[in-house]
Amino acid sequence: MKKYRIPFNKAYLTGNELFYIKKAIEKGHISGDGFFTGKCQEVLERKLGVKKALLTTSCTHALEMAAILLDVRQGDEIIVPSFSFVSTVNSFVLRGAKPVFIDIRDDTLNMDERRLRSLITHRTKAVVPVHYGGIGCEMDEIMRIANSKNIAVVEDNAHGLFGKYKGRDLGSFGCLSALSFHETKNFTCGEGGALIVNGPKYIKRAEIIREKGTNRASFCRGEVDKYTWVDIGSSYLPSDILAAFLYAQLESSKKILERRRLIWARYYENLGKWAKAHDVRLPFIPAHCDQPYHMFYLILPSLKARDSFIAHLKDKGISSAFHYVPLHLSSMGLRMGSKISYCPVTEDISSRLVRLPFFNGLSEPEQSYVTNTIKKWNPRKKQLP
């Protein structure tokens, strides 16, 4: 495997991670729902102003819990953007649902809410907007349409923790939402996630599902004298060692967000003129959205140009990456019958988008090397392998 001078992503310590891990071990409880799990959940509930936050082993598992909570069954339809990670759809397909793929907007690359109403049928169980890059979907319209049809909204907020739409936190609109703490996210513990429960009626059952289908949470609070199997569920609790690492990251959220803001701003300012000269698009951020600076991407003029661009950076020791392959064109998507999906914007953007190195520890000299290398790219010159 090629070793890059500038990796695409790199783990970052804020300072207290190892100290808190040691504390977790000293407390003698390193399985699920320990001291630091509680601390992380308290932070999320307080900062997001939500009813309940439950740490999970991944964002995928948080979405799986959402599908169980909504009682998704065979024959139900779930409206999801084709431009997303497989977890967004897999979590519902596992319960028997059929994905109905919606195209994205050309500006924010989010679900195109203008197409939503036409895709709703009597089988529609939920709408799953994905806040791409941490930029909020048009939640006012999405919620208005969904509420008028009595359809649940589950936000896939893997990219957008502490991002806002019209002053309101992403993840606080739908009845449920999911967060990711994967190593590529702003706040991480390597692997992890959280289910955000905004609908009070889901809280008790969410605790049960998360605890293998038992009422153990009620037992731990002294509400019952023993716990037993009461519902379906699985083991969705992360180790308290992971929660200890995550708590150090959440504790430094202002510092991390400011650092990422500076990295994002340097890319935007240093590449503006170059992008215009080479017909390259920079990210678009609506005035009513506050982003958490999750990623920085470029949209190249063509697939050929993107391949040439990635090869150029690789030759200079810089790791970059494209993003999602359209789900409706994947082998599984086609098997699910998505060949009838019409997502031209998704297909176009997917073939031209490239993400630049972006991680909390990216230094200014390293970033300058990236931007200077980018400016030396010649789209008309064939890149050496």
Secondary structure, DSSP 8 states (H G I E B T S, - for coil): ----SB-S------S-HHHHHHHHHHHT--SSS-HHHHHHHHHHHHHHT-SEEEEES-HHHHHHHHHHHTT--TT-EEEEESSS-HHHHHHHHTTT-EEEEE-B-TTT-SB-GGGHHHH--TTEEEE--B-GGG----HHHHHHHHHHTT-EEEEE-SS-TT-EETTEETTSSSSEEEEE--TTSSS-SSS-EEEEE-SGGGHHHHHHHHBTTB-HHHHHTTSSSS--B-S---B----HHHHHHHHHHHHTHHHHHHHHHHHHHHHHHHHHHHHHHTT-B-----TTEE------EEE-SSHHHHHHHHHHHHHTTB--B-----GGGSHHHHHTTGGG---HHHHHHHTTEEE----TT--HHHHHHHHHHHHT--TTS----
